[in-house]
């Protein structure tokens, strides 16, 4: 097994291995990496989340190490024990997610079996991929077991690892952005009778998630993202956006035979949060909430961008809204072990 694969921990909704190694209540660090930005979150979860976050743009992947070094200093993490067990969260544009029928093999053979099944979903040889698998809830597949397969080029993963290690952090786990957004939905709405959709839009990627409790039911990419966040681009994009959101919710409720979706939560960068939330409120038959409304009662947040501000959720400045949306997967990333513990306790 090569070094890149050795870093990978399974991307499942129940993280049983994580519980024993990183007790709940300890400080957690999660780092979110994309081709356009880096975000670092550190904090503890004891009922409520208490988190410090810094999000910064970068020009290219080779800038990750120097930006992380700045963030470590800004967040005063140089001596934190959590630097040795960082949860590394990858941006959607760095990997592919495929939903396929589960091959009829034992769990030990599952990764090898799905590797060849996803060849048509990636544009590079599957032997050059690092991948992992997590289950679609059985209730969503109508008795036909299906799995999500997360795959990325091993070469890309090695590059990201080397950048993070050079900054003085040691990845102990690797997460997908979809699962980290699911974590946040679970933190705010932990009961399985609440179906929560989440839409996150950035310049590089758009995601639509629908989860219930600790289980992820639907994860889709938003297509046709504008190349700039301007008024003309918004007028052209908004109808395509609402159509994709509505179709995702309809698919969850009808094709998956799931209960009514209770809420859509919106997070956007580049000053788009307010207009997206308002437009979807007008166009959809379900409640639409901004991520700030949802996190207000759950997260005590200190934002470092670069000056330190304790967030007042009732009066956020546009730059703060953008920074929170940019770093949202990192916020969800620090919940990894907390969710593992909670699910294990409930089992």
N, C-alpha and C positions, 0 to 999 in steps of 0.2 A: 504494500500500500504506500503510495507516495505521500510526501509531507503535506500536500494540499488536502488530500482526502482525510489525513489523520486529524486535521483541525475540525472537520465537520462533525457536528452532533446532529442527530435526527431532528428534522423539522416537523415534529408532530404536535398535536394540540395538547398532549399530556407529556410533560417533560419530566419523567420520573427520575432520570439520572441527575438532573440539576438540583434536586431538593437536598440530597445528602451533602453535596460538595459546597453549596453556598446557602447557608441558613437564611431563612426569611428574617428581615430586620437588619441584616448587614447592608452596608453601602453597596450599591450596584452601579456599574458603569456600562452604558451602551453607546456605541459609535455608529452613526449612519453615514454611509458613503455613497456618493453619486458622482457622475462625471462633471457635475456643475457645483457641488457643494459638499461640505462636511459638517456634521452636527454631533456634539457630544453632550450626553445627559448623565448626570450622576445624582443619586438620591437614595432614599429609603422608602419602603412601603410598609406602613403599619396602620391598616385601615385606610387612611388617606395617604396620598403620595406627597412627598416633600422633595422637590427636584430643583436642581440648577441646570440650565440649558444654555448652550451657545451654538449658534448656527452661522456659518460663513460660506460665501461663494468661493469657488476655485475655478481656474481656467482649464485644468487638465488633471488626470489621475496622478501624475507625477508630483503634483502640489500637495497631495494628501498629508505626507509626513510633516512638512513644515507647518501646515495649518493646524494639524493635530497638536504639534508642540506648543503653538500659541494657545490653543484651547486648554491644554493641560495646565499651563501656567495661569491662565485667566481663572480657571475653576479651582485652582490650588489643589491639584491632584498628584503632585509630584511624589508624595509619600503615602498615598492611599493604597491600602492592601488590595482594593478592588481593581487596581491596574493590572493585576495578574490573572483576572478572570473576567475579561471584557466580553460582552455580547456584541458581536459585529453584525450590524444590520445592513443589508445590501439594497440599493435602489432598484426599482423594477426594470430599468433599462439595462441592468447588468446581467440579468438572467431571464430564463424563460420558464413559464408555468404551463403545464399541459394537464388536462383532465382526460384520463383514459380508463377503459375497463381494467379492472384488476386482474392480472394474469393468475391462472389457477396453479399457483406454486406456493411452497412454504415461505414463511416470512424471511428466512435466511437467504432465499433465492430471489426475493422480490426485486432488489435493485438491479441484478443482472438481467432479469426478465424485462423490466420496464425500459432498460437502456435502449434496446433495439426497437421497442414499440414507439419511442418518441422520435425516431430518426426523421420522420416527415415533418416534425414540428420545429426542428432546428436547422440552421443553415451551415453547419459544420459537422465533421465526423463525430459520431457519438462516443467513439473511443477516446476522444479528446475532452470529454465532459466530466465534470464532477456533479453528482446528482444526489437527491434524496427524495423521499416519498412520504406523504401523509394522507390519511384516509379521508374521503368524503363521507360524511355521516350516512349510515345505512338508510335512514329514513328519507334521505334526499334522492336516493338512487333507485327507489322502487324495487328493492330486492336484487338489483344488479350491482354488485360491489364495484366501486370506482375509486381511483386514487388520483391525487394531485402529484405531479412530478415536477420538482424544481431542478433545473439544470443550468449550468454555466460553464464556460470554457475554463478548464483547469489552469491554463496560462493566465487568464484574468485573475482568478482567485489567488494564484501565487504572487502576482503583482500587488494586489491589495494587501495580502499578508505582509509582504516585505515593507510596504509603506507604514503599516500600523506598528509593526515590530520596531522599525527605525525610530518611531516617535516615543518608544518606551512603554508601549501597551502590549499585553499578551492576550490574543483572542482565545477564549475558552469555548465559545459557541458561535455559530453563524445562523442568522435568521433572515427570513424573507420579510419584506415590508408588509405584505398582506397579513401575515401572522401577527406582526406587531400592532397594526391597526386593529385587528381582532382583539388583541390584549386590552387596548384602551376601551373598546366597546364593552368588553367583559367587566373591566374595572368600574365603569359607570352604570352598567345594567347587567348584573351578574346572573339574573334569573333566566332560566331556559324558556320562560313564557314571553320574553321580550325579543322580538326580531329587529335588529338594528342594522340599517344600511349606512355605509360611510363612503363619501366621495372625497377624494383628495386630488387636487389638480396643481401641477407645477409646470414649468416650461418644458421639462424633460419627460414627464410621465403623468398619466392619469389613471387612477384606480377606483373601481367600485367594488366594495366588499359587502356581503350580508352575512351576519353571524348571529348565533343564538347561544347564550351562555358561553361556554368555552369552545364551541365548535364553529368552524368556518364552513359555510354552506356554498357561498358563491364568491368568486374572485375573478374579476374581468378588467381588462385594460380599456381605457377610453381612447378611441381612435380620433384622428383628425385634430389633434391639439394644435392651436395656433403657434406660429413661430415667434410671435410677439404679443404682449398683452396690451393691446390698444383698443380704442373704441370701434374702429372698423372691423377688427378681427373678432371682437366680442359679438357684434351683430351677426357675423357670418357663422360663428361657432355655437351660439347658444341653443339653436334649435336642434342641431346634431347632438349636443350634450344632453338635453332633456329627453330626447328620444332614446339614447343609450341607457340613461338611468331608468326610464320607465320600462323599457324592455327587460332590463335586468331584474327589476322588482317583479314584473309579470312572470318572468321565467321562474323565479324563486317560488312565487305563490302558486302558479299553475302547473308548470312542467315538473317541478319538484314536489308539488302537493304539500306545501308548507303553509303555516298560519299567516295571517295578514301581517305585513311589515308595519311595525309600530312607528318608525321614525327614520328620517334621513339626516345624517350629520355631515356638515360640509367644512372642508379645510382647503384653503387656496393661498398660494403665494402671489406676489406681484399686484397687490391691491385688488384682487378679484373676489375676495371672500364675500363682501357685502352684496355685490351685484349678483353673484351666483346664488347666494342664499335667498335673496329677494325674488329672483326669477323662478327658482324652483318652488318656492312657497306659492307663487302665483299659479304655476303650471301643474303641480302634483296634488293628489288627493290625500296625502299623508303629511303629518307635521314635519317641518324642515327646521333644523337648528344649526347654528354655527358651532364650531368646535369650542369656542370660548364659552358659550352658554352651557355646554355639556360638561366641560372640565372645571367650571367655576366652583362647584361644590366638592370636587374630588381631588384637586391638585393645588398645593401651595407651590408657586413657581417663582424662582429667581432667574431672571434673564440676563445674560452677559453678552451684550452685543454692541461694542465691547464693554461699555459702562454697565455697572450692576444696577438692576432695578427689580424690586419686588413687585410682582405683577398684581395690579388691581383689575380683576376680570371685568368689572363694570365699566371701565374707561380705558380700553386698550387703544394705543396709538397704531396707525397703519403699519409702521415698521415692526412693531411688536407682533401684530397679527401675522405678518409675513414670516417673521423668524420662527414663530411657534409652528406654523404650517410646514415650514422647511424642515424643522427638527422633529416633527410629529412621530416618525417611525422610531427615533431614538428614545422618545418618551415611552412609547409602547415597549421598546426593547428592555427597559429596566424592570418591566413587570414579569419577565420570563419565569423567574424562580418563584415569585409570589403566586402566580397562577398554578404552577406545578404543585406547590404546597397545598393550595386551596382545593384543587381537584383531587389530590391524594387523600386529603382529610375527609372529603365528601364521599369518597368511594366506599 
